[in-house]
Amino acid sequence: MIRKINRSLPAALSVVALMLVSAAAPAAPPETARIAIKDFMFAPMELTTHVGAVVTWVNQDDEPHTIVSATGLFRSGALDTDMSYTFTFDKPGTYRVFCSIHPQMTATIIVE
C-alpha cells in the first residue's frame, strides 16, 4: 500500500508560523518630531516625516502662539511660554500650518 503525502500541510504550517511571528513582533514606536516656536518663527519651517508621525510644537517665545492647519484639520489653543501642542499625522499629504495670532508665521509638514 502506497501512502500519499499531503503536500499542502507543510505550506499551511509555514503560513501559520509566519503569522505567529508577525503577531508577536513588537510594533515600531511612532516617529516623533519637535518644532520649536522661537523668535516668531517655526523651526524647522519645513519638515518631512512619515504616516503615523507624532509632531510636537513647543513655544519658546515670551508671546502666545497657536498651531493651525490651513485646511482646518487641527487647531491648538493659545500656547504660552513652554507650552506644547501635539498632533499625529495619520495620512500622507502636505500640511500647511500657521499661527492665527501672527499669520506671517508659517510652516509646511510633508507626510510621506
Order of alpha helices (4+ residues) and beta strands (2+ residues): alpha-beta-beta-beta-beta-beta-beta-beta-beta
